[in-house]
Amino acid sequence: MTERKIITGIYGGSFNPIHRGHVCLAKALAETEFVDEIWLLVSPQNPFKVDDSLLDDALRLRLTRMAVAHEPKVEVCDREFTLPRPSYMYNTLTALSQEHPDREFVLVIGADNWERFHRWYRSDDILSAYRLIVYPRPGYTCCNVPPNVTVVDTPLLDISSTEIRRRIASEPDYNGEGLPPVVWEEIKDKNLYR
């Protein structure tokens, strides 16, 4: 009899910075029947995004770990920092699967990414080897999903890292709205995004 694998959802992002929406989604997903835990995969650079305001990898990793330090089913993963860049999810999932044979990895993406998933590097290979969970995003609907893709109904907090960075940089009275308090304190203390 083979032992049941731990089902680990991989929720990737730049988390620049991590905000309450990210944390709320991770917690909600971790409580579903589809996964046992969620790993927040901090990405060094999304191949589809060029972001001049991307904080140093170590800082984003630190803020992300601070944000979920007390969430029992949510971990932070820095595996992409040691893979060739740009980081492609197929390579990441393959590396994680080889390194953690006790786990079954499930890719977690937003409906916006599902819409352009066919453009991802080796998207067909991802679909043939891994299950996917797709969560809602404002203005996007999911259609034509294959059997190994599950569309979930999770809380939808309309919070944007881009908007948070803009507010930090331009609003002297910005009070950290949308950020976990520990993350806001660290951003203030280190004078980040100014």
N, C-alpha and C positions, 0 to 999 in steps of 0.2 A: 504494500500500500504506500503510495507516494504522499508525502506531506503537502498540504495545501500551501501554495505560494502566497506571499503577502502582495496584495494588489496596491500598487503605488501609482497615484496620479502625478504626472509631470506637468506642472503649470509653469511655463517659461515666460520670461519677460526681462526687460531691462530694469524694471523697478527703480525708476529714476525721477522721483523717489517712490518707494513703496507707500501706498496710501490705504485709507480705511476700506476702500472698495476691494482692493487686492486681498486684504486680510479677511474681510467678510465673505468673499467668494471662496477662498481657500477653506475656511471653517465650514461653510455650508456644504461644499463638495465632500469634505472629509466625513461628514455626517450622513452621506447618502449610502445606499447599498452597493454602489458601483466601485468604490475604493475603500481600502482600509486606512489609507493615509495620503497626504498630499506633500509633495516636495516642490517648493518654490525654486525653480531653476533660474538663477541669476545669469543673464546672458551678457557676454562682453559687447556684442554689437549685433543687432538684428540686420540680416542681409538686405532687408527691404527698407531700412531706415538709415538716414545719415543724420546724426544728432550731435551738433557742436557742444551742446550743454550736458553731454553724458558725463556724469561724475566718474571718478576713478573706480575701477572694479572693486577694490578693497573697501572703499567707502560705501558703495551701494550694497555690497555683501553684508557689511556691518549693520547698516540701517535695516536691512531686511531681517537679519537675525534678531535684532532688537525688537522689531515689530511683532514677531511671532514667538518670542522666547517662552511665553507661558501658554502656548497653544499645544496641547498634548499630541494631536494628530497631524501637526504641520511642521515640516522640517525645511531647512534651506540647503540647497545643493549648489556647489561651485564647479561642477565637473566640466562645464564648457570653457572655463578659464585655462584648462590644460589641453584643450583640443585645438587643432589647426583653425585659423580664422580665414574667412568668416565662419561663424558657427552655424552648422546645418543640423536641424533636428534629427534627421536620419542618422547622422554620425553619432550624435549624442545618445539616442535611444539604443543604438547598436553597442556603444561602449558601456552604457549602464547595464544592459542585459548581460553582457559578457562578465562584467565585474560583480553582478548581484544575481546569480542564478536562482536564489531563493525568492526572487520577486518577479511579479508580472507587471510590466510597466504599461500604463494607459496614458495616452497623450490628451491633455486638456487644452482646448483652444476656444477662443471666442467666435461667435457667428461671423464677425468681420473676417477673421482668418480662414474660416471654413469656406467663405465665398471665393477666396483666392487660393485655396489649398492646392489646387491643381498646378499652381505655379511654383510650389515648394520643391526644393531639391529632393528627388526620388520620392515624390508623394505617393506614387502607386506602390512602392516598396513599403512605405510606412503603413499604408492601408492594408496591405496583405499580411503584415507581420504584427500589427498592434491594433488594439481597440482605441477608439477616440471618444472623448466626451466633449460636446460642444455646448457652451453656455451662452445666454442671450447677450446681445450688445444693441444699444440704441440704433434704430434704423435698419437693422438686418434681420432677415428671416432665413430659416434653414429649410431647404427643400432638396429633394433627390439624395437623401442620405442612405448609404448602404447599411446592411444589417449590423456591421461591427462599429457603427457610429451611433452614439446615444445623445439625443438632445435633451438637456436637463432644464428644469425650471428652477432657477436660483435667484436670489435677490439681485436686483439691478440698481446699483448705486452709481449715479451719473457723476463720477469723479474722474478728473483727468490729471495725470502727472504733468502734462504740458501746461495746463492751466495753473496748477499749483506752482510750477517753476516761474511762470510769468508773474503770478501774484507776489511771490517772494521777492522777485527782482524789482517790481515796480510799485508795490504798495507798502509804504513804511508801516502802516498799521495792521498789516496782515497778521492774523493770530493763529495760524496753523490749522485753519478749518480744513477738514478732510484728511488730516494726517493723524496717525497714532500719536498720542502725547509724547511718548519717549522719543519718537523720530523727530518731532518738531523741536523738542529741547536740544537734541543733538545738532540739528540743522542750524538753530540759533547759535548754539555754543561755538560751532565751527565756522559760522558765517558762510554757509553753503548757498549756492544758487544766487548770490547777490551780484 
